[in-house]
Amino acid sequence: MLKVVNINTYYGRIQVLKNISLNVEKGEIVTIIGANGAGKSTLLSTIAGTNKPKSGQIYLSTTQTSCLSVEKIVRAGISLVPEHRQVFDSLSVLDNLRLGAYHRYGNDKKTIEDDIENIMSLFPSLKGRENQIAGTLSGGEQQMLAIGRGLMANPKVLLLDEPSVGLAPLVVKEIFDILLTLKKRGTTILVVEQNAKAALQVADRAYILERGVISFSGKAKDMLKDTRVQSAYLGAKLHA
């Protein structure tokens, strides 16, 4: 469904991503793990179109999206939930959700209202708080709202950038349980995450990004058992 082929992305003269290739199949959860500064967020922003690659291609099914504007990429079916949530603090929960579907108005307003109800059932913490100002929500509730806003775009692929950042362990578990629920509903997800253990426990496959290069990839369940991954990303101490 989503295919990235030999992407090279720069900030000015500094190359951040170096010949990155990966794929995400329909209905999968795929995670990208790596240290700070590895290029994980740049990879998502490149796929979402906010950073343009200097070379390489990105495909959503048969559509090449790397040459499209951000708006056209959203319309094609790629939706990014950015790091640090970035909800519209001064707007209500309901208005934040409606903004996620801005490109759909004029075509299916009734479906949009139905989707809002579905979001509320997915995130019961938001139910009954439609008129509450988003900036007054807790960090976990804002993350749920940000994911809900991303889903309102009706994406074929949902991109999540560090959904666990700054959240308490119980909230992190709730967020990742929601990702599993979305997978059961058929949502395709690519998630960037520093909490490698939480991400690998829900993902089907994973890629490790180091200094702009994919150094390792495989099934998530296998990576959880891999001694190299355990040592570098899961906090395990290896003994001779």
C-alpha positions as CSV (number, residue, x, y, z in Angstrom):
1,M,0.0,0.0,0.0
2,L,2.7,2.5,1.0
3,K,6.1,2.2,-0.6
4,V,9.1,4.4,-0.1
5,V,11.9,3.9,-2.6
6,N,15.5,5.3,-2.1
7,I,14.4,8.5,-0.4
8,N,17.1,11.2,0.2
9,T,16.0,14.2,2.3
10,Y,18.1,17.2,3.3
11,Y,17.8,20.2,5.6
12,G,19.8,22.8,3.7
13,R,23.1,21.1,2.9
14,I,22.7,18.5,5.6
15,Q,21.5,15.1,4.5
16,V,19.1,13.6,7.0
17,L,17.7,10.5,5.2
18,K,20.0,8.4,3.0
19,N,18.5,6.0,0.5
20,I,15.6,5.0,2.7
21,S,13.3,2.3,1.3
22,L,10.4,0.6,3.2
23,N,6.9,-0.6,2.6
24,V,3.7,-0.9,4.6
25,E,1.1,-3.4,3.6
26,K,-2.6,-2.8,3.9
27,G,-3.9,-3.5,7.5
28,E,-0.4,-3.6,9.0
29,I,1.1,-1.7,11.9
30,V,4.7,-1.0,11.1
31,T,7.0,0.9,13.5
32,I,10.2,2.9,13.0
33,I,12.4,2.9,16.0
34,G,15.7,4.7,16.7
35,A,17.5,7.2,18.9
36,N,16.9,10.9,18.9
37,G,18.3,12.5,15.8
38,A,18.1,9.4,13.7
39,G,15.7,11.0,11.2
40,K,12.5,9.3,12.3
41,S,10.3,12.5,12.3
42,T,11.9,13.6,9.0
43,L,10.9,10.4,7.4
44,L,7.3,10.9,8.4
45,S,7.3,14.5,7.3
46,T,8.8,13.5,4.0
47,I,6.0,10.9,3.5
48,A,3.4,13.5,4.5
49,G,4.9,16.1,2.1
50,T,6.0,18.8,4.5
51,N,9.6,18.0,3.6
52,K,10.3,17.2,0.0
53,P,12.9,14.6,-0.8
54,K,15.8,15.6,-3.1
55,S,15.5,12.2,-4.8
56,G,13.5,9.0,-4.6
57,Q,9.8,8.1,-4.8
58,I,6.9,7.5,-2.5
59,Y,3.9,5.6,-3.7
60,L,0.4,5.1,-2.1
61,S,-0.8,2.1,-4.0
62,T,-0.2,3.1,-7.7
63,T,-0.1,6.9,-7.0
64,Q,3.2,8.6,-6.7
65,T,2.8,11.1,-3.9
66,S,6.3,12.5,-3.5
67,C,5.6,15.1,-6.2
68,L,2.2,16.2,-4.8
69,S,1.3,19.1,-2.5
70,V,0.5,18.4,1.2
71,E,-3.2,18.9,0.6
72,K,-3.2,16.5,-2.4
73,I,-1.3,13.9,-0.3
74,V,-4.0,14.2,2.4
75,R,-6.7,13.8,-0.3
76,A,-4.8,10.8,-1.7
77,G,-5.1,9.1,1.7
78,I,-2.1,9.9,3.9
79,S,-2.7,11.6,7.3
80,L,0.0,12.6,9.8
81,V,-0.5,12.9,13.5
82,P,2.5,15.1,14.5
83,E,4.8,14.9,17.5
84,H,3.6,16.8,20.6
85,R,0.0,16.4,19.4
86,Q,-0.3,20.0,18.1
87,V,-4.0,20.3,18.7
88,F,-5.6,23.7,18.2
89,D,-5.6,24.8,21.9
90,S,-8.1,27.6,21.6
91,L,-10.7,25.5,19.7
92,S,-13.2,23.0,21.0
93,V,-12.8,19.2,20.7
94,L,-15.5,19.2,18.1
95,D,-13.9,21.9,16.0
96,N,-10.5,20.1,16.1
97,L,-12.2,17.0,14.8
98,R,-14.0,18.9,12.0
99,L,-10.8,20.5,10.9
100,G,-9.3,17.1,10.4
101,A,-12.0,16.6,7.7
102,Y,-11.7,20.0,6.1
103,H,-11.0,18.6,2.6
104,R,-14.2,16.4,2.8
105,Y,-16.7,19.2,3.4
106,G,-19.0,19.8,0.4
107,N,-19.0,16.1,-0.5
108,D,-20.0,14.1,2.5
109,K,-21.1,16.2,5.5
110,K,-23.4,13.5,6.8
111,T,-20.6,11.0,6.8
112,I,-18.3,13.4,8.6
113,E,-20.8,13.7,11.5
114,D,-21.1,9.9,11.6
115,D,-17.3,9.7,11.7
116,I,-17.3,12.1,14.7
117,E,-19.6,9.7,16.5
118,N,-17.3,6.8,15.7
119,I,-14.3,8.8,17.1
120,M,-16.2,9.4,20.3
121,S,-16.9,5.7,20.7
122,L,-13.2,4.9,20.0
123,F,-12.1,7.5,22.6
124,P,-14.7,7.5,25.4
125,S,-12.7,10.0,27.4
126,L,-13.7,12.6,24.8
127,K,-17.4,11.7,24.9
128,G,-19.6,14.5,26.3
129,R,-16.7,16.9,26.0
130,E,-17.2,18.0,22.5
131,N,-17.5,21.7,23.4
132,Q,-14.5,21.7,25.8
133,I,-11.5,23.8,24.8
134,A,-8.8,21.4,23.6
135,G,-6.1,23.2,25.5
136,T,-7.7,22.3,28.8
137,L,-7.5,18.5,28.1
138,S,-4.8,16.3,29.7
139,G,-1.8,15.3,27.6
140,G,-3.3,11.8,27.1
141,E,-6.7,13.3,26.0
142,Q,-5.0,15.7,23.6
143,Q,-3.1,12.7,22.1
144,M,-6.4,10.9,21.6
145,L,-7.9,14.0,20.1
146,A,-4.9,14.4,17.7
147,I,-5.3,10.7,16.6
148,G,-9.0,11.3,16.2
149,R,-8.4,14.4,14.1
150,G,-6.0,12.4,11.9
151,L,-8.7,9.7,11.4
152,M,-11.2,12.3,10.4
153,A,-9.2,12.7,7.2
154,N,-10.4,9.2,6.3
155,P,-6.9,8.0,5.6
156,K,-5.7,4.9,3.8
157,V,-2.5,5.2,5.9
158,L,-2.2,6.9,9.3
159,L,1.2,8.2,10.2
160,L,1.9,8.7,14.0
161,D,4.9,10.6,15.2
162,E,5.9,9.6,18.8
163,P,2.4,9.1,20.2
164,S,3.7,8.1,23.6
165,V,5.9,11.2,24.2
166,G,5.3,12.8,27.6
167,L,2.6,10.4,28.7
168,A,2.3,8.3,31.8
169,P,2.8,4.5,31.4
170,L,-0.9,3.7,31.8
171,V,-1.9,6.3,29.2
172,V,0.8,4.9,26.8
173,K,-0.8,1.5,27.2
174,E,-4.2,2.9,26.4
175,I,-2.9,4.7,23.3
176,F,-1.3,1.5,22.0
177,D,-4.3,-0.6,22.8
178,I,-6.3,1.9,20.6
179,L,-3.8,1.3,17.8
180,L,-4.6,-2.4,18.0
181,T,-8.3,-1.6,17.8
182,L,-7.7,0.5,14.8
183,K,-5.8,-2.3,13.1
184,K,-8.7,-4.7,13.8
185,R,-10.9,-2.1,12.0
186,G,-8.6,-2.2,9.0
187,T,-6.6,0.9,9.5
188,T,-3.0,0.8,8.1
189,I,-0.5,2.5,10.5
190,L,3.1,3.6,10.3
191,V,4.3,4.7,13.7
192,V,7.6,6.4,14.7
193,E,8.3,5.7,18.4
194,Q,11.2,6.0,20.9
195,N,9.4,3.6,23.3
196,A,10.6,0.7,21.4
197,K,9.1,-2.0,23.6
198,A,5.6,-0.6,23.4
199,A,5.8,-0.2,19.7
200,L,7.2,-3.6,19.0
201,Q,4.5,-5.2,21.1
202,V,1.8,-4.0,18.8
203,A,3.5,-3.8,15.4
204,D,3.7,-6.5,12.8
205,R,7.0,-5.4,11.4
206,A,9.7,-2.8,12.3
207,Y,12.6,-0.9,10.9
208,I,15.5,0.5,12.9
209,L,16.7,3.9,11.7
210,E,20.2,5.0,12.7
211,R,21.8,8.3,11.5
212,G,19.5,8.5,8.5
213,V,20.0,4.9,7.4
214,I,17.8,1.8,7.9
215,S,20.2,-0.6,9.7
216,F,17.9,-3.5,10.4
217,S,14.3,-4.6,9.7
218,G,12.1,-7.6,10.4
219,K,9.1,-9.0,12.2
220,A,8.4,-7.1,15.4
221,K,8.1,-10.2,17.5
222,D,11.5,-11.3,16.4
223,M,13.1,-8.0,17.2
224,L,11.8,-8.2,20.8
225,K,13.9,-11.3,21.2
226,D,16.9,-10.0,19.3
227,T,19.9,-9.4,21.6
228,R,21.2,-6.5,19.6
229,V,17.8,-4.7,19.7
230,Q,17.4,-5.6,23.4
231,S,20.8,-4.0,24.2
232,A,20.4,-0.9,22.1
233,Y,16.7,-0.1,22.4
234,L,15.0,-2.1,25.1
235,G,17.3,-1.4,28.0
236,A,18.4,-5.0,28.4
237,K,21.8,-5.7,29.9
238,L,23.6,-8.5,28.1
239,H,26.0,-10.7,30.0
240,A,29.1,-12.5,28.6
